Amino acid sequence: MIAYSPEALLECHRKIQPYLHRTPVLTSRLLNELSGASLFFKCENFQRGGSYKIRGATHAVLRKKEEGALPGVVTHSSGNFAQALSLAAQALEIPAYIVMPESAPEVKKQAVKQYGGIVYECESTLEAREVEAARIGKETGAIFIHPSNDPDVMLGQGTAALELLQDTDTLDFIVAPVGGGGLLGGTALAASYFGKGSVPIGAEPLAVDDAYRSLKAGKIMGNTNTDTIADGLKTVLGSYTFPVIQKHVQTIIRVEETEIIRAMHLIWERMKIVVEPSSAVTLAAVLKAPERFKGKRTGLIISGGNVDLAHLPFI
């Protein structure tokens, strides 16, 4: 049993602060009027590496280094965690071996290389990613760090919601995207410990709604389809993230692809900030269920802004 606690989350935040940006919380009068809610956007698109994932990656690497010699780290990721782990490893002067599917956006592959990560491409299946990561670990001695299904990663991701709560008055809801569950799980822990009644809600593409179905079934479910514009949310819940979400999250709102694109366009147009589709699912969820959020103070985790500008969905 993993010992999650308020103290553990605060200690995690203390450790990783020197390696991160304190990202802003932005508001939009126009989006408040459109949604009928008071929205507070925690803008992790301004984070180092372009997403919240530097939080969990840094915490995991620091914890592994505390445990003993660390010849390197290895992971598999379609983009954001790949960049995050590369940055974290670079800061601590150890190599990062990154397995990326061939289908990952080129802009993310290039960013990983720029951050010092050593990229290995593989077929676009989870099995291929896992096999290649295991091979690299065996050859190099690098320690595997999962992009989401790792307690240290999940605690790190929860510090985004912790900061959101610190920088706002009491929130009625905090909405976070859910793919592998690291961000939603960490957000749920932060809300439980420090939210003063804040309710965590997941936002998920209907096309890959495994988290929604997992909560309904009481066990981890997979996806037969991965056809969503929100490429960062194609992964499924894991053995560490699912129990936390099952305990603390009661609602996951599913959104259509057209709703994700509309929300992304609104944020770009109204807030003048760059967000990726996986981030836009949070606003899409609020707009999908206006009766739930009407008049409520609602935090939204903008998870990242790593976008291939040559392939914007609304052009």
C-alpha positions as CSV (number, residue, x, y, z in Angstrom):
1,M,0.0,0.0,0.0
2,I,1.4,3.4,-1.0
3,A,1.3,6.0,1.8
4,Y,-0.1,9.1,0.2
5,S,-0.6,12.0,2.6
6,P,-0.8,15.8,2.8
7,E,2.7,15.8,4.1
8,A,4.0,13.7,1.2
9,L,2.4,16.1,-1.3
10,L,3.9,19.2,0.4
11,E,7.3,17.6,0.6
12,C,7.1,16.7,-3.1
13,H,6.3,20.3,-3.9
14,R,9.2,21.6,-1.8
15,K,11.6,19.3,-3.6
16,I,10.7,20.1,-7.2
17,Q,10.1,23.8,-6.9
18,P,13.7,24.8,-7.8
19,Y,13.3,23.0,-11.1
20,L,9.9,24.4,-12.2
21,H,8.1,27.5,-13.1
22,R,5.3,28.7,-10.9
23,T,2.7,28.9,-13.7
24,P,0.0,31.6,-13.6
25,V,-3.7,31.2,-13.0
26,L,-5.6,33.1,-15.7
27,T,-9.3,34.1,-16.0
28,S,-11.5,35.1,-19.0
29,R,-14.6,37.2,-18.6
30,L,-15.8,36.1,-22.0
31,L,-15.4,32.4,-21.2
32,N,-17.1,32.9,-17.8
33,E,-20.1,34.4,-19.6
34,L,-20.1,31.6,-22.1
35,S,-19.9,28.9,-19.5
36,G,-22.0,30.5,-16.8
37,A,-19.2,29.7,-14.3
38,S,-16.2,31.4,-12.7
39,L,-13.3,29.7,-14.4
40,F,-9.7,29.7,-13.2
41,F,-7.2,28.2,-15.7
42,K,-4.0,26.8,-14.2
43,C,-1.7,27.3,-17.2
44,E,0.8,24.5,-17.3
45,N,1.3,25.3,-21.0
46,F,3.7,27.9,-19.6
47,Q,5.6,25.2,-17.7
48,R,9.1,24.0,-18.5
49,G,8.9,21.5,-21.3
50,G,5.5,22.9,-22.2
51,S,3.4,20.8,-19.9
52,Y,2.7,19.7,-16.3
53,K,4.6,16.5,-16.7
54,I,7.9,18.0,-15.7
55,R,6.5,18.0,-12.2
56,G,6.1,14.2,-11.9
57,A,9.2,13.5,-14.0
58,T,11.4,15.6,-11.7
59,H,10.0,14.2,-8.5
60,A,10.5,10.6,-9.8
61,V,14.1,11.3,-10.8
62,L,14.9,13.0,-7.5
63,R,13.4,10.1,-5.6
64,K,15.3,7.5,-7.6
65,K,18.5,9.4,-7.1
66,E,17.9,9.5,-3.4
67,E,17.7,5.7,-3.4
68,G,21.2,5.2,-4.9
69,A,23.3,5.3,-8.0
70,L,21.3,6.3,-11.1
71,P,23.0,5.5,-14.4
72,G,20.1,6.9,-16.4
73,V,16.4,6.8,-16.8
74,V,14.2,5.3,-19.6
75,T,10.5,5.8,-20.5
76,H,8.1,5.4,-23.4
77,S,6.0,8.4,-24.3
78,S,4.2,10.0,-27.2
79,G,5.6,13.4,-26.3
80,N,5.0,15.4,-23.2
81,F,6.5,13.0,-20.6
82,A,9.3,12.3,-23.0
83,Q,10.2,16.0,-23.0
84,A,9.7,16.3,-19.3
85,L,11.9,13.3,-18.4
86,S,14.6,14.6,-20.7
87,L,14.6,18.0,-19.0
88,A,14.6,16.5,-15.5
89,A,17.5,14.1,-16.4
90,Q,19.4,17.0,-18.0
91,A,19.1,19.1,-14.8
92,L,20.4,16.2,-12.7
93,E,23.1,15.4,-15.3
94,I,22.1,11.8,-16.1
95,P,21.1,10.3,-19.5
96,A,17.4,9.9,-20.6
97,Y,16.5,7.2,-23.1
98,I,13.1,7.9,-24.7
99,V,11.1,5.4,-26.6
100,M,8.6,7.2,-28.9
101,P,6.0,5.7,-31.3
102,E,6.6,6.5,-35.0
103,S,3.2,8.3,-35.0
104,A,4.2,10.8,-32.3
105,P,4.2,14.4,-33.6
106,E,7.5,15.4,-35.1
107,V,7.5,18.6,-33.1
108,K,7.6,16.6,-29.9
109,K,10.4,14.3,-31.2
110,Q,12.5,17.3,-32.0
111,A,11.8,18.9,-28.6
112,V,13.0,15.7,-26.8
113,K,16.3,15.8,-28.7
114,Q,16.7,19.5,-27.9
115,Y,16.3,18.7,-24.2
116,G,19.0,16.1,-24.3
117,G,16.9,13.0,-24.6
118,I,18.1,10.0,-26.7
119,V,15.2,9.1,-28.9
120,Y,14.4,5.5,-30.0
121,E,11.4,5.2,-32.4
122,C,9.2,2.1,-32.4
123,E,5.9,0.8,-33.8
124,S,2.9,2.7,-32.6
125,T,1.7,0.0,-30.1
126,L,1.9,-0.2,-26.4
127,E,3.5,-3.6,-26.6
128,A,6.3,-2.3,-28.9
129,R,7.0,0.6,-26.6
130,E,7.3,-1.6,-23.5
131,V,9.5,-4.1,-25.2
132,E,11.9,-1.4,-26.5
133,A,12.0,0.3,-23.1
134,A,12.8,-3.0,-21.4
135,R,15.6,-3.7,-23.9
136,I,17.2,-0.3,-23.3
137,G,17.0,-0.7,-19.6
138,K,18.7,-4.0,-19.7
139,E,21.5,-2.8,-22.0
140,T,22.2,0.5,-20.2
141,G,21.1,-0.1,-16.6
142,A,18.7,2.9,-16.9
143,I,15.8,2.8,-14.4
144,F,12.3,2.8,-16.0
145,I,9.9,5.6,-15.0
146,H,6.4,5.2,-16.2
147,P,4.7,8.3,-17.6
148,S,1.8,8.1,-15.3
149,N,1.5,4.8,-13.3
150,D,4.1,5.7,-10.7
151,P,3.3,7.0,-7.2
152,D,6.2,9.5,-7.3
153,V,5.0,10.8,-10.7
154,M,1.4,11.1,-9.5
155,L,2.4,13.1,-6.5
156,G,4.4,15.4,-8.6
157,Q,1.5,15.9,-11.0
158,G,-0.7,16.8,-8.1
159,T,1.4,19.9,-7.3
160,A,-0.3,21.7,-10.2
161,A,-3.7,21.5,-8.4
162,L,-2.0,22.3,-5.1
163,E,-0.7,25.6,-6.5
164,L,-4.1,26.3,-8.1
165,L,-5.7,25.9,-4.7
166,Q,-3.0,28.1,-3.0
167,D,-3.5,30.8,-5.6
168,T,-7.3,31.0,-5.5
169,D,-10.0,31.1,-2.9
170,T,-12.1,27.9,-2.3
171,L,-13.0,26.2,-5.6
172,D,-16.2,24.2,-6.0
173,F,-14.7,22.0,-8.7
174,I,-11.3,21.2,-10.2
175,V,-11.4,19.7,-13.7
176,A,-8.4,17.8,-15.1
177,P,-7.8,15.7,-18.2
178,V,-7.5,12.0,-17.8
179,G,-5.4,9.6,-19.9
180,G,-3.0,7.4,-17.8
181,G,-4.5,9.0,-14.7
182,G,-1.4,10.6,-13.2
183,L,-2.7,14.2,-13.4
184,L,-6.3,13.4,-12.4
185,G,-5.1,11.1,-9.6
186,G,-2.7,13.8,-8.3
187,T,-5.3,16.5,-8.7
188,A,-7.8,14.3,-6.7
189,L,-5.2,13.9,-3.9
190,A,-4.6,17.6,-3.8
191,A,-8.3,18.4,-3.7
192,S,-8.9,15.8,-1.0
193,Y,-6.0,17.2,1.2
194,F,-6.3,20.9,0.6
195,G,-9.4,21.6,-1.4
196,K,-11.8,22.4,1.5
197,G,-14.6,20.6,-0.3
198,S,-13.4,21.0,-3.9
199,V,-14.7,18.2,-6.1
200,P,-12.3,16.7,-8.6
201,I,-13.8,15.9,-12.0
202,G,-12.1,14.1,-15.0
203,A,-12.5,15.2,-18.6
204,E,-11.9,12.6,-21.3
205,P,-12.4,12.2,-25.0
206,L,-15.4,10.0,-25.8
207,A,-13.2,8.2,-28.4
208,V,-10.9,6.9,-25.6
209,D,-13.2,6.7,-22.6
210,D,-11.5,3.9,-20.7
211,A,-11.4,5.9,-17.5
212,Y,-15.1,6.5,-17.6
213,R,-15.8,2.8,-18.3
214,S,-13.3,1.7,-15.6
215,L,-15.1,3.7,-12.9
216,K,-18.4,2.2,-14.0
217,A,-17.0,-1.4,-14.2
218,G,-14.9,-1.2,-11.0
219,K,-11.9,-2.5,-12.9
220,I,-9.4,-1.2,-15.4
221,M,-10.8,-1.2,-19.0
222,G,-8.8,-0.7,-22.2
223,N,-9.5,1.0,-25.5
224,T,-9.9,-0.7,-28.9
225,N,-9.8,2.7,-30.6
226,T,-7.2,5.4,-30.2
227,D,-8.5,7.8,-32.8
228,T,-8.6,11.1,-31.0
229,I,-7.1,14.5,-31.6
230,A,-6.1,14.6,-27.9
231,D,-2.9,12.5,-28.5
232,G,-1.8,12.9,-24.9
233,L,-4.9,11.1,-23.6
234,K,-4.6,7.8,-25.5
235,T,-3.1,5.9,-22.6
236,V,-5.1,3.9,-20.0
237,L,-5.3,3.9,-16.3
238,G,-2.8,1.8,-14.3
239,S,-2.4,-0.2,-11.1
240,Y,-1.4,2.9,-9.1
241,T,-3.6,5.6,-10.7
242,F,-6.8,3.7,-10.9
243,P,-7.3,3.0,-7.1
244,V,-6.7,6.7,-6.3
245,I,-9.2,7.8,-9.0
246,Q,-11.7,5.2,-7.9
247,K,-11.5,6.4,-4.3
248,H,-11.6,10.2,-4.9
249,V,-13.3,10.8,-8.3
250,Q,-16.9,10.2,-8.9
251,T,-17.5,12.0,-12.2
252,I,-15.7,11.9,-15.6
253,I,-17.3,13.9,-18.4
254,R,-16.8,12.6,-21.9
255,V,-16.5,15.0,-24.8
256,E,-16.7,14.6,-28.6
257,E,-13.8,15.5,-31.0
258,T,-15.7,18.5,-32.3
259,E,-16.2,19.8,-28.8
260,I,-12.5,19.5,-28.1
261,I,-11.7,21.4,-31.2
262,R,-14.2,24.2,-30.4
263,A,-12.9,24.5,-26.8
264,M,-9.3,24.7,-28.1
265,H,-10.3,27.4,-30.6
266,L,-12.0,29.4,-27.9
267,I,-9.0,29.3,-25.6
268,W,-6.7,30.4,-28.4
269,E,-9.0,33.1,-29.6
270,R,-10.3,34.5,-26.3
271,M,-7.4,34.0,-24.0
272,K,-4.6,34.4,-26.6
273,I,-2.7,31.4,-25.3
274,V,-1.4,28.2,-27.0
275,V,-3.0,25.0,-25.7
276,E,-3.0,21.5,-27.1
277,P,-6.1,19.4,-27.6
278,S,-5.5,17.4,-24.5
279,S,-5.7,20.6,-22.5
280,A,-8.9,21.8,-24.2
281,V,-10.9,18.8,-22.9
282,T,-11.3,20.5,-19.6
283,L,-13.1,23.5,-21.0
284,A,-15.0,21.2,-23.4
285,A,-16.3,19.3,-20.4
286,V,-17.5,22.5,-18.6
287,L,-19.3,23.6,-21.8
288,K,-20.8,20.1,-22.1
289,A,-22.4,20.2,-18.7
290,P,-23.4,23.8,-18.0
291,E,-26.0,22.9,-15.5
292,R,-23.4,21.3,-13.3
293,F,-21.0,24.2,-13.3
294,K,-23.4,27.2,-13.4
295,G,-22.4,29.8,-10.8
296,K,-19.6,27.6,-9.5
297,R,-16.0,28.5,-9.0
298,T,-14.2,26.0,-11.2
299,G,-10.5,25.4,-11.7
300,L,-9.3,23.9,-15.0
301,I,-5.9,22.3,-15.4
302,I,-4.5,23.5,-18.7
303,S,-2.1,20.5,-19.1
304,G,0.1,21.7,-21.9
305,G,0.8,23.7,-25.0
306,N,2.9,21.4,-27.2
307,V,1.2,21.8,-30.6
308,D,2.3,21.0,-34.1
309,L,1.5,24.4,-35.6
310,A,1.6,22.9,-39.1
311,H,-1.5,20.8,-38.2
312,L,-3.9,22.9,-36.3
313,P,-7.3,21.3,-36.2
314,F,-9.3,24.4,-36.7
315,I,-7.5,25.5,-39.9
